[in-house]
Each structure stands twice: as structure tokens, then as C-alpha cells.
Amino acid sequence: MKAMQINNYGGSDVISINDNVPIPKVPPTKVLVEVKASGVNPVDWKICEGYFQQMVPLEFPTTLGTDFSGIIKELGENASTDFNIGDEVYGQASVLSGGSGSFAELVLTNIDSIGPKPKTLNPIEASGLPLVGVSAWQALVENIGLSKNQKILIHGGAGGIGSIAIQLAKHLGAYVATTVKSKDKEFVRQVGADEIVDYTTQSFDDILQDYDAALDTVGGETYRKSFKVLKNNGTIVSMLEQPDSNLMNQYGIKAIFQFTETTNERLSKLARWIDQDNIKVNIEKIFPLAETAKALDYQKDSHPRGKLVITM
């Protein structure tokens, strides 16, 4: 089978296609999926460049890729009876979590790392959803407990996580403010944002106040300034920053660092919500498998509106 692999850490120039990757044998608790499309995430180029080599050293050659959608080809003998061969699924298969890498024609992953594909999404849209969708769900539903009439600030509303989080927050009945570039104002308005701050010309912390919660996908000074807009006893969830005890004490805020865990339960709940509310997953650009290196460069150097996807 074909797969996009690396033989050492480096930039996109170390990525090449291997036409003769052996089809993985399926262990008892895993599943083999024929990949239709694979979503691109910042973690993919970071794995390539060796950001995680101290925690999880790679064995080369390594197939890149995390998110995917596809069709089950084979189930391990002890795999869940909730799935059958031929089922359409979506999920994750990063080498960092025991998968075989999703930038490939076939992928091996843990049975708990997949869920039934949302029926209202095509395979390309579904492949862009696992990481960003579960991140939004885990943050707003589980960590924040966002409820009707609360106010939430979502940073980076035009990005993959942000655009799903806005739609989820509106589904939960919240009032949503978001920070974007001026060119993305209309996009986030269309997905449901109530108040939009152009971070290139405006300071959100001078405009917004008395918010119940914030979702930070930016980090740095943006994270620190977010404490100022929250109510006492408010909550901030960051995808990048560890809780700052000084800021927590100063403003009376609960701060959470979120490590997103993509599980069958979360993927299944996410799919039901997607189908119920006809949620949109915006795909900015589609690349063929052979242009994976270009896709990772685009993800790293640009700020995609929504998601990038690689098709097989």
C-alpha cells in the first residue's frame, strides 16, 4: 500500500511516498480501516520535526497522520462488537498513541479511537473532525459545563477547533464572542458568533467583560489577557498553556490545560450532535496524498479557515 513516511526528523523535505508499505497485521484489540481521507493538524508537522521525540521516540520509517475517515476492512478477534466490516467510521491513528499513521491507504488503530462517521458529513468533511470536534466537545461540555445564557470567549474562531466550538456553544444556548482577523469576520458570523473582535486592530480585553468562560487556542499573551474578561469563578480552558496559579488567584478563575483524548464515547456523542444540528465542517483546501508535504507546509505557515484534508 501507499503511505507518506519519514526516515528521520526534519521539515517537509524529509517526507516521501512509499509505494510498498506492508499491510499491517491486525492485533486482537485493533481495527484495520481503508482510508478515504485524512485531516491535517498542527501536530502532524510537529511530529515530523521531532517536537515529541523526547516523550515518544519514533521508529523509522514512520507514517505520518492522525485524523481519518474510512471503511472498516478487518476487525481484531477481541475488538468491539459495536462495529462490523464495511462500517463507515472516523477517528485517529497517530503513531504517538499506538496507531500506524493516517496518511496512508490503510490504517491500523485502536478500536476505542474510532466512532461511527456522522451520517450528514461526507468522508472528506468527517476526516477533518476528530481532533477539532472532540477538542471542542471536551472543553465546552466536559471541562466548562457551558449552559444556556452563559457567555463564552472563543479565541481563533475561524480555525478548526474554534469554528466547531462556536457552533457547539450556540447549540448549548450560550452567547459567543470570538477573535479573528478581519477577513474571517463573515465566516465566523455565519457559523454563529454573536460578537466578533478583529485582533489585528482591537484589544479584546478592552471590549469584553463579565464572561463565564474562555477557550484558548492561541496561548501566550492572549491566554494571560483572557483572565481579565472573565467573571470571578469563571473558567478558562487552554489547549496550549498550563494553569497559571498567580492569575488564577488574582482573578478568582478556574484554569484548565486540556489534553484532548479522542475516544469512542466522545466520537459517538459528537457524531450524534453533528447529525442532529447539521453542523458544518469547513474544508479550506484538499490535497492528494502525493502532496502531503505541501499540506503540512500550508498548515504550518498559514491560518486555514477550518481544515485541510488529504485524499487517498
SERO-4910 file (N, C-alpha, C, O; in steps of 0.05 Angstrom, whole numbers):
BEGIN
 pado doro    nc1    nc2    nc3   cac1   cac2   cac3    cc1    cc2    cc3    oc1    oc2    oc3
  Met    A     17    -24      0      0      0      0     18     25      0     42     23      6
  Lys    A      6     48     -6     20     73     -7     17     87     20     -4     86     33
  Ala    A     38    101     29     37    117     53     59    139     51     79    135     39
  Met    A     53    161     65     72    183     66     89    179     92     78    179    114
  Gln    A    115    176     88    132    169    111    156    187    113    163    202     95
  Ile    A    169    185    137    194    199    141    214    178    151    206    159    165
  Asn    A    240    182    145    261    165    154    279    178    175    298    166    185
  Asn    A    273    204    180    287    219    200    271    244    206    254    252    190
  Tyr    A    277    257    228    263    282    235    272    305    216    295    305    208
  Gly    A    254    323    211    261    347    195    237    361    184    214    355    192
  Gly    A    241    380    166    219    394    153    205    378    133    209    353    131
  Ser    A    188    391    117    172    376     97    189    362     76    179    344     62
  Asp    A    214    370     73    232    357     53    239    329     60    249    314     43
  Val    A    234    320     85    240    292     92    217    273     87    219    249     91
  Ile    A    194    284     78    170    268     73    171    257     45    176    272     26
  Ser    A    166    231     42    166    219     16    145    197     15    138    186     36
  Ile    A    136    190     -9    116    169    -12    130    142    -14    149    139    -29
  Asn    A    119    122      0    129     95     -2    106     78    -14     85     76     -2
  Asp    A    111     67    -37     91     52    -52     88     23    -42     70      9    -51
  Asn    A    106     14    -25    107    -14    -18    107    -19     12    122    -36     22
  Val    A     90     -4     26     88     -8     55     72    -34     60     50    -36     49
  Pro    A     81    -52     77     66    -76     82     40    -70     95     38    -52    112
  Ile    A     19    -85     88     -7    -82    101     -5    -92    130      4   -115    133
  Pro    A    -12    -76    150     -8    -85    177    -25   -109    185    -48   -112    175
  Lys    A    -14   -127    201    -30   -149    212    -46   -137    235    -37   -119    249
  Val    A    -70   -148    239    -89   -136    258    -88   -150    285    -96   -173    287
  Pro    A    -77   -138    306    -77   -150    333   -106   -153    343   -124   -141    332
  Pro    A   -110   -168    365   -137   -174    375   -154   -150    381   -178   -151    376
  Thr    A   -142   -128    392   -159   -106    400   -158    -82    381   -166    -60    388
  Lys    A   -149    -87    357   -146    -64    338   -164    -69    313   -177    -89    310
  Val    A   -164    -48    296   -181    -49    272   -165    -38    248   -149    -20    251
  Leu    A   -170    -50    225   -157    -40    200   -178    -26    184   -200    -37    178
  Val    A   -172     -1    176   -191     16    161   -179     24    135   -156     32    133
  Glu    A   -195     23    114   -188     34     88   -193     64     89   -216     72     92
  Val    A   -172     80     86   -175    109     90   -186    122     64   -176    117     42
  Lys    A   -207    138     68   -218    154     46   -205    182     46   -200    193     24
  Ala    A   -201    193     69   -189    220     72   -177    223     99   -184    209    118
  Ser    A   -157    241    101   -143    245    127   -141    275    132   -130    290    116
  Gly    A   -151    284    156   -149    312    163   -120    319    172   -106    302    183
  Val    A   -113    344    167    -86    354    174    -88    371    199   -106    388    201
  Asn    A    -70    367    218    -69    382    243    -41    392    248    -22    381    237
  Pro    A    -38    414    264    -11    423    271      7    401    283     31    402    279
  Val    A     -6    383    297     10    361    310     25    345    289     46    333    295
  Asp    A     15    344    264     27    327    244     55    338    236     74    322    234
  Trp    A     57    364    231     83    374    224    102    375    248    126    374    245
  Lys    A     90    377    272    107    377    296    119    349    301    142    347    309
  Ile    A    103    328    295    114    301    297    137    298    277    158    287    284
  Cys    A    133    308    253    153    306    232    179    320    240    201    309    235
  Glu    A    176    343    253    200    358    260    213    350    287    233    361    295
  Gly    A    200    330    300    213    319    324    206    332    350    220    329    370
  Tyr    A    183    346    351    175    360    376    170    341    399    174    348    422
  Phe    A    162    316    393    155    297    414    175    274    417    169    254    430
  Gln    A    199    277    406    218    255    406    228    248    434    236    225    438
  Gln    A    227    267    453    236    260    480    214    243    494    221    225    510
  Met    A    189    248    488    167    233    501    162    206    487    160    185    500
  Val    A    160    207    460    155    183    444    174    182    420    167    192    399
  Pro    A    197    171    424    216    169    401    204    151    379    193    130    385
  Leu    A    207    160    354    196    145    332    215    124    323    239    127    325
  Glu    A    204    102    312    219     82    298    215     86    268    193     85    258
  Phe    A    237     91    254    235     98    226    237     72    209    250     53    216
  Pro    A    224     72    185    207     94    175    180     96    190    170     76    200
  Thr    A    170    120    192    145    125    206    125    138    187    132    156    171
  Thr    A    100    129    188     78    141    172     66    164    188     59    160    211
  Leu    A     63    187    176     52    210    189     21    209    188     10    192    174
  Gly    A      8    227    202    -21    230    201    -35    221    226    -27    202    239
  Thr    A    -57    235    233    -72    230    257   -101    224    251   -111    202    255
  Asp    A   -116    244    241   -145    242    236   -150    227    209   -134    228    191
  Phe    A   -173    213    209   -181    200    184   -211    194    184   -224    194    205
  Ser    A   -221    188    160   -247    174    157   -244    152    137   -227    154    119
  Gly    A   -260    131    140   -256    109    121   -276     86    127   -297     90    140
  Ile    A   -269     63    117   -287     39    119   -272     16    132   -249     10    124
  Ile    A   -284      3    151   -271    -19    165   -266    -42    146   -285    -52    133
  Lys    A   -241    -51    145   -234    -74    128   -230   -100    144   -236   -122    134
  Glu    A   -221    -97    169   -216   -121    185   -217   -113    215   -207    -92    223
  Leu    A   -228   -131    231   -230   -127    260   -214   -148    274   -215   -171    267
  Gly    A   -199   -139    295   -185   -158    312   -205   -177    326   -228   -169    331
  Glu    A   -196   -200    334   -214   -220    345   -227   -212    371   -248   -222    378
  Asn    A   -214   -194    386   -225   -184    411   -236   -155    409   -241   -143    430
  Ala    A   -239   -146    385   -248   -118    381   -278   -117    387   -292   -137    388
  Ser    A   -287    -92    391   -315    -87    399   -335    -99    379   -331    -98    355
  Thr    A   -357   -110    389   -378   -120    372   -396    -97    362   -416   -103    348
  Asp    A   -390    -72    370   -406    -50    361   -401    -43    332   -416    -28    319
  Phe    A   -379    -54    320   -372    -48    293   -372    -73    276   -368    -95    286
  Asn    A   -376    -69    250   -375    -91    231   -358    -83    207   -355    -60    201
  Ile    A   -348   -103    193   -333    -98    168   -352    -84    149   -374    -92    145
  Gly    A   -342    -63    137   -358    -47    119   -370    -22    131   -380     -5    116
  Asp    A   -368    -19    158   -379      5    171   -362     30    164   -338     28    162
  Glu    A   -376     52    160   -362     78    156   -355     89    184   -373     92    201
  Val    A   -330     96    188   -320    106    213   -303    130    210   -294    137    188
  Tyr    A   -297    144    232   -278    165    233   -263    164    259   -274    153    278
  Gly    A   -239    175    260   -224    173    285   -195    182    282   -189    198    265
  Gln    A   -178    170    299   -150    177    299   -132    153    299   -139    131    308
  Ala    A   -108    156    288    -89    134    286    -60    144    287    -43    134    273
  Ser    A    -55    163    305    -28    174    307     -9    153    317    -16    137    334
  Val    A     16    154    307     36    136    318     43    142    347     53    125    361
  Leu    A     36    166    356     41    173    384     23    158    403     29    156    427
  Ser    A      0    148    393    -19    134    410    -25    106    401    -46     95    406
  Gly    A     -6     94    388     -8     65    381    -20     60    354    -25     36    347
  Gly    A    -26     80    338    -36     76    311    -13     73    291     10     75    298
  Ser    A    -20     69    265      0     65    245      4     90    228     21     89    209
  Gly    A    -10    112    233     -8    136    217    -29    137    195    -32    118    180
  Ser    A    -43    160    193    -67    161    175    -61    171    147    -79    170    130
  Phe    A    -37    180    141    -31    189    114    -23    164     98      0    161     89
  Ala    A    -42    146     94    -37    120     81    -64    109     71    -85    118     79
  Glu    A    -62     90     53    -86     78     41   -100     60     61   -125     57     60
  Leu    A    -85     48     80    -97     32    101    -85     41    128    -62     48    129
  Val    A   -101     40    149    -91     48    175   -100     29    196   -122     18    196
  Leu    A    -81     24    215    -87      7    238    -89     25    262    -72     42    267
  Thr    A   -110     21    278   -114     37    302   -129     22    324   -139      0    319
  Asn    A   -129     34    347   -143     22    370   -174     24    366   -183     43    355
  Ile    A   -188      4    374   -217      3    370   -230     26    385   -251     36    376
  Asp    A   -218     35    407   -230     57    422   -225     85    409   -235    105    419
  Ser    A   -208     85    388   -201    110    375   -218    117    351   -213    136    337
  Ile    A   -239    101    346   -257    106    324   -286    108    334   -293     99    355
  Gly    A   -303    120    317   -331    122    322   -346    121    296   -333    124    275
  Pro    A   -372    117    296   -388    117    272   -387    144    258   -392    165    272
  Lys    A   -381    145    232   -380    171    218   -407    185    219   -427    173    215
  Pro    A   -407    211    224   -432    226    222   -445    222    195   -432    225    174
  Lys    A   -471    216    195   -484    210    170   -487    234    152   -489    232    128
  Thr    A   -488    258    164   -493    282    149   -467    294    137   -468    314    122
  Leu    A   -444    282    142   -419    290    131   -408    271    111   -412    246    114
  Asn    A   -396    281     90   -382    263     71   -355    255     83   -347    267    102
  Pro    A   -341    236     71   -316    226     83   -295    248     85   -279    248    104
  Ile    A   -294    267     67   -274    289     68   -280    307     92   -262    313    107
  Glu    A   -305    314     95   -313    331    119   -308    316    145   -297    327    164
  Ala    A   -315    291    146   -312    275    170   -283    272    178   -276    270    202
  Ser    A   -265    270    158   -237    266    165   -225    290    178   -204    288    192
  Gly    A   -237    314    175   -227    338    188   -237    342    216   -230    362    228
  Leu    A   -254    324    225   -269    329    250   -257    317    276   -259    330    297
  Pro    A   -244    294    276   -238    280    301   -224    298    322   -235    301    344
  Leu    A   -201    309    316   -186    324    336   -200    350    343   -204    356    367
  Val    A   -209    365    324   -221    391    330   -248    388    342   -255    403    360
  Gly    A   -264    369    333   -290    364    344   -290    355    373   -304    365    390
  Val    A   -273    335    378   -270    325    406   -258    346    424   -266    348    447
  Ser    A   -239    362    414   -228    383    430   -249    403    439   -250    411    462
  Ala    A   -267    411    420   -288    430    427   -308    417    447   -316    430    466
  Trp    A   -315    392    442   -334    378    459   -322    375    488   -336    381    507
  Gln    A   -298    365    489   -285    361    515   -283    387    531   -287    387    555
  Ala    A   -277    409    517   -273    435    530   -300    446    540   -303    453    563
  Leu    A   -319    448    522   -344    462    528   -363    446    545   -375    456    564
  Val    A   -366    420    538   -386    403    551   -375    392    577   -388    393    598
  Glu    A   -350    381    576   -340    366    599   -324    384    619   -329    383    643
  Asn    A   -306    401    608   -289    417    626   -303    443    635   -299    451    659
  Ile    A   -317    456    618   -330    481    625   -359    476    636   -368    490    654
  Gly    A   -373    457    623   -401    453    630   -418    477    621   -435    486    636
  Leu    A   -412    486    598   -426    510    587   -456    506    585   -465    484    577
  Ser    A   -471    526    594   -500    523    594   -514    548    582   -501    568    576
  Lys    A   -540    546    579   -556    566    567   -552    593    580   -552    596    605
  Asn    A   -550    614    563   -548    642    571   -521    649    584   -517    672    592
  Gln    A   -502    631    585   -475    638    593   -461    652    570   -469    649    547
  Lys    A   -439    666    577   -423    679    556   -395    667    555   -382    663    575
  Ile    A   -387    660    530   -360    648    526   -345    663    505   -356    671    485
  Leu    A   -319    666    510   -300    677    491   -284    654    479   -272    638    493
  Ile    A   -285    652    452   -271    631    438   -250    644    420   -256    658    401
  His    A   -225    639    426   -203    651    410   -198    634    385   -202    610    385
  Gly    A   -191    648    364   -186    634    339   -210    621    327   -210    598    319
  Gly    A   -232    637    326   -258    625    318   -259    615    289   -277    599    283
  Ala    A   -241    624    272   -241    614    244   -225    589    240   -226    577    219
  Gly    A   -211    580    261   -194    556    258   -211    531    262   -235    532    265
  Gly    A   -197    508    261   -211    482    262   -226    479    288   -250    473    287
  Ile    A   -213    482    311   -226    479    337   -247    502    340   -269    497    348
  Gly    A   -238    526    335   -256    549    340   -282    549    325   -303    555    337
  Ser    A   -281    541    300   -306    542    284   -326    520    293   -350    525    291
  Ile    A   -316    498    303   -334    477    314   -343    486    342   -367    482    348
  Ala    A   -326    498    358   -333    507    385   -354    528    384   -372    528    401
  Ile    A   -353    546    365   -374    567    363   -401    553    358   -421    561    371
  Gln    A   -402    534    340   -428    521    334   -438    505    358   -462    504    363
  Leu    A   -419    492    372   -427    477    396   -437    495    418   -457    489    431
  Ala    A   -424    518    422   -432    537    442   -460    548    437   -476    551    455
  Lys    A   -466    553    411   -493    563    404   -514    541    409   -536    547    417
  His    A   -506    516    403   -524    493    408   -531    491    438   -553    484    445
  Leu    A   -511    498    455   -515    496    484   -530    521    494   -536    522    518
  Gly    A   -535    541    477   -551    564    485   -534    587    496   -545    605    508
  Ala    A   -509    587    490   -491    608    501   -489    632    482   -496    630    458
  Tyr    A   -480    655    493   -473    678    477   -443    676    471   -427    671    489
  Val    A   -435    680    446   -408    674    437   -394    698    426   -404    711    408
  Ala    A   -371    705    438   -352    724    426   -328    709    416   -320    689    427
  Thr    A   -316    720    394   -292    706    384   -273    726    372   -280    749    365
  Thr    A   -247    718    371   -226    735    360   -217    723    333   -211    700    331
  Val    A   -216    740    313   -208    732    286   -194    755    272   -194    778    281
  Lys    A   -182    749    248   -173    770    230   -197    782    216   -219    769    215
  Ser    A   -194    806    205   -217    819    192   -228    803    169   -252    803    164
  Lys    A   -211    788    154   -221    773    131   -238    749    139   -253    738    122
  Asp    A   -238    742    165   -254    719    174   -279    727    189   -293    709    199
  Lys    A   -285    752    190   -308    761    205   -334    749    195   -350    739    210
  Glu    A   -338    750    168   -363    740    157   -366    710    161   -388    700    166
  Phe    A   -343    695    159   -344    666    163   -353    659    191   -371    642    194
  Val    A   -342    672    212   -350    665    239   -378    675    246   -392    663    262
  Arg    A   -386    696    232   -414    705    235   -433    684    225   -454    678    237
  Gln    A   -426    672    202   -443    651    190   -445    626    207   -465    612    207
  Val    A   -424    620    222   -425    596    239   -437    602    267   -439    584    283
  Gly    A   -444    628    272   -459    633    296   -448    653    316   -462    658    336
  Ala    A   -425    665    311   -413    683    331   -431    707    335   -441    719    316
  Asp    A   -435    715    360   -452    738    367   -436    764    367   -445    785    358
  Glu    A   -411    763    377   -394    786    378   -366    779    367   -355    758    375
  Ile    A   -356    796    349   -331    789    335   -311    811    340   -316    835    335
  Val    A   -287    803    349   -265    822    354   -243    817    334   -233    795    332
  Asp    A   -235    838    318   -213    836    300   -187    840    316   -181    863    323
  Tyr    A   -173    818    321   -150    820    339   -127    836    326   -108    843    341
  Thr    A   -128    842    300   -106    857    288   -109    887    293    -90    902    290
  Thr    A   -134    896    300   -139    925    304   -152    931    331   -153    954    339
  Gln    A   -161    910    345   -175    914    370   -163    897    393   -152    876    387
  Ser    A   -166    907    417   -157    892    441   -182    880    454   -198    894    465
  Phe    A   -185    853    453   -209    841    463   -213    846    493   -236    848    502
  Asp    A   -191    849    508   -194    853    537   -203    881    544   -211    887    567
  Asp    A   -203    900    524   -215    927    529   -244    927    521   -259    946    529
  Ile    A   -253    907    506   -281    908    495   -299    889    511   -322    896    515
  Leu    A   -289    866    518   -306    845    530   -303    845    561   -282    851    571
  Gln    A   -325    838    575   -323    836    604   -346    818    614   -366    813    600
  Asp    A   -342    808    638   -362    791    652   -369    766    637   -393    759    635
  Tyr    A   -349    752    625   -354    727    612   -351    704    631   -336    705    650
  Asp    A   -367    683    626   -367    660    644   -344    641    638   -334    627    655
  Ala    A   -335    641    612   -315    621    604   -299    631    580   -308    649    566
  Ala    A   -276    619    576   -259    625    553   -246    599    543   -239    582    559
  Leu    A   -244    596    517   -229    574    505   -206    586    490   -209    601    471
  Asp    A   -182    578    498   -157    590    487   -143    570    469   -136    548    478
  Thr    A   -141    577    443   -126    560    424   -101    575    414    -89    567    394
  Val    A    -94    597    428    -72    615    418    -49    614    437    -26    612    428
  Gly    A    -54    617    463    -33    617    483    -19    644    486    -28    664    474
  Gly    A      2    644    502     18    668    505      3    691    518    -12    687    537
  Glu    A      6    715    507     -6    739    518    -37    738    516    -51    749    533
  Thr    A    -46    725    494    -75    722    491    -87    707    515   -108    714    525
  Tyr    A    -73    686    523    -82    670    546    -83    687    571   -103    687    586
  Arg    A    -62    702    576    -60    717    601    -81    740    602    -93    745    623
  Lys    A    -85    753    579   -105    775    578   -134    764    582   -152    779    590
  Ser    A   -138    739    575   -165    728    577   -176    727    605   -200    728    609
  Phe    A   -158    725    625   -167    725    653   -182    751    660   -201    751    676
  Lys    A   -175    773    647   -187    799    653   -216    801    644   -231    817    656
  Val    A   -224    785    625   -252    787    614   -271    768    629   -295    769    623
  Leu    A   -260    752    646   -277    731    659   -288    741    686   -275    756    700
  Lys    A   -312    731    693   -323    736    719   -307    721    741   -293    702    735
  Asn    A   -310    730    765   -300    714    787   -313    687    787   -337    685    783
  Asn    A   -298    666    791   -307    638    789   -312    629    760   -324    608    756
  Gly    A   -302    645    741   -304    636    713   -283    614    707   -268    607    724
  Thr    A   -284    603    683   -267    581    675   -253    587    649   -266    597    630
  Ile    A   -227    582    647   -212    583    622   -200    556    616   -187    545    633
  Val    A   -204    547    592   -192    522    583   -172    529    561   -179    543    542
  Ser    A   -147    520    563   -127    526    543   -117    500    531   -113    480    545
  Met    A   -114    500    504   -102    478    490    -72    479    491    -58    460    483
  Leu    A    -60    501    501    -31    505    499    -18    512    526      5    504    530
  Glu    A    -32    525    544    -19    536    568    -27    520    593    -50    513    597
  Gln    A     -7    515    610    -11    503    636    -23    525    654    -17    548    651
  Pro    A    -40    517    674    -53    537    691    -32    554    705    -11    545    715
  Asp    A    -38    580    706    -21    600    720    -33    606    747    -53    620    748
  Ser    A    -21    597    768    -33    599    795    -35    629    803    -54    636    817
  Asn    A    -16    645    795    -17    674    802    -42    687    790    -56    702    803
  Leu    A    -47    681    764    -70    693    751    -96    681    762   -116    695    765
  Met    A    -96    655    768   -119    643    780   -127    656    806   -151    661    811
  Asn    A   -107    661    823   -113    673    849   -120    702    846   -138    712    860
  Gln    A   -107    716    828   -112    745    824   -141    750    815   -154    769    825
  Tyr    A   -151    733    797   -177    738    785   -199    719    795   -222    722    788
  Gly    A   -192    700    811   -211    680    821   -222    662    799   -246    657    797
  Ile    A   -204    653    782   -211    638    758   -202    609    760   -180    603    770
  Lys    A   -218    590    751   -210    562    748   -197    559    720   -209    565    700
  Ala    A   -172    551    720   -157    547    695   -151    518    690   -143    504    709
  Ile    A   -155    509    666   -151    481    658   -134    479    633   -139    493    614
  Phe    A   -113    462    634    -99    455    609   -112    429    599   -115    410    613
  Gln    A   -120    430    574   -134    406    562   -116    391    543   -106    401    523
  Phe    A   -112    366    550   -100    346    531   -124    331    520   -137    315    534
  Thr    A   -129    335    494   -152    322    482   -149    292    479   -128    283    469
  Glu    A   -168    277    488   -168    248    486   -191    239    468   -215    242    476
  Thr    A   -185    229    445   -205    221    426   -213    193    431   -198    174    426
  Thr    A   -237    189    442   -247    163    450   -272    156    434   -285    173    422
  Asn    A   -279    130    434   -304    122    420   -328    136    432   -346    144    417
  Glu    A   -329    139    458   -352    152    470   -355    181    461   -377    189    454
  Arg    A   -333    196    461   -334    224    452   -340    226    422   -356    243    414
  Leu    A   -328    209    406   -333    210    377   -362    203    371   -374    215    353
  Ser    A   -373    184    386   -402    177    382   -420    199    390   -439    205    375
  Lys    A   -416    212    413   -432    235    421   -429    258    401   -449    271    395
  Leu    A   -405    263    392   -400    284    373   -415    279    347   -428    297    336
  Ala    A   -415    254    338   -429    247    313   -459    252    315   -472    262    297
  Arg    A   -470    244    338   -499    248    342   -506    277    342   -527    285    330
  Trp    A   -490    294    354   -495    323    354   -492    334    326   -509    350    318
  Ile    A   -471    326    312   -467    336    285   -491    330    267   -501    348    253
  Asp    A   -502    305    269   -525    298    253   -550    312    262   -567    319    245
  Gln    A   -553    316    287   -577    329    298   -579    358    290   -600    368    283
  Asp    A   -556    372    291   -556    401    286   -546    409    259   -543    433    253
  Asn    A   -540    389    242   -530    395    215   -506    414    215   -506    434    201
  Ile    A   -486    407    231   -462    423    235   -445    423    210   -443    403    196
  Lys    A   -432    446    205   -415    449    182   -385    446    190   -376    458    210
  Val    A   -371    430    175   -342    428    178   -330    441    153   -332    430    131
  Asn    A   -317    464    157   -307    478    134   -280    467    125   -261    466    141
  Ile    A   -278    459    100   -253    448     88   -242    470     70   -253    476     49
  Glu    A   -219    482     78   -208    503     61   -194    493     37   -196    505     15
  Lys    A   -180    470     39   -164    461     17   -160    431     18   -157    420     40
  Ile    A   -160    418     -5   -157    389     -7   -132    383    -23   -127    395    -44
  Phe    A   -115    365    -12    -90    357    -25    -91    327    -32   -103    312    -16
  Pro    A    -80    318    -54    -76    290    -58    -54    279    -40    -37    294    -31
  Leu    A    -54    253    -36    -34    241    -18     -6    248    -26     11    253     -8
  Ala    A      0    249    -51     27    255    -61     37    283    -53     60    289    -53
  Glu    A     18    301    -46     25    329    -39     22    334     -9     17    356      0
  Thr    A     26    313      7     25    315     36     45    336     47     38    351     65
  Ala    A     69    337     36     89    356     45     78    385     42     82    402     59
  Lys    A     65    390     19     54    417     14     32    423     34     29    445     44
  Ala    A     16    402     41     -6    406     60      5    413     88     -6    431    101
  Leu    A     26    400     96     38    406    122     50    434    123     49    448    143
  Asp    A     63    442    101     74    469    100     52    490    101     55    510    114
  Tyr    A     30    484     87      7    503     87     -4    505    115    -11    527    124
  Gln    A     -7    483    129    -18    483    156      1    499    175     -9    514    192
  Lys    A     27    496    171     46    509    189     48    539    183     50    555    202
  Asp    A     47    547    158     53    575    150     28    592    148     30    617    149
  Ser    A      5    580    145    -20    595    142    -38    591    166    -31    576    185
  His    A    -60    605    166    -81    601    187   -106    591    172   -123    608    166
  Pro    A   -107    565    166   -130    556    150   -157    562    163   -160    561    187
  Arg    A   -176    569    146   -203    573    155   -216    546    157   -225    535    136
  Gly    A   -218    535    181   -228    508    183   -205    488    180   -185    489    195
  Lys    A   -208    470    161   -189    447    159   -177    443    132   -188    452    111
  Leu    A   -154    430    132   -141    419    108   -145    389    108   -145    376    129
  Val    A   -148    377     84   -152    348     82   -136    336     60   -132    349     39
  Ile    A   -126    312     65   -111    296     45   -129    273     36   -140    259     53
  Thr    A   -132    270     10   -148    248      0   -130    226    -12   -108    232    -22
  Met    A   -140    202    -11   -124    179    -20   -127    175    -50   -115    157    -61
***
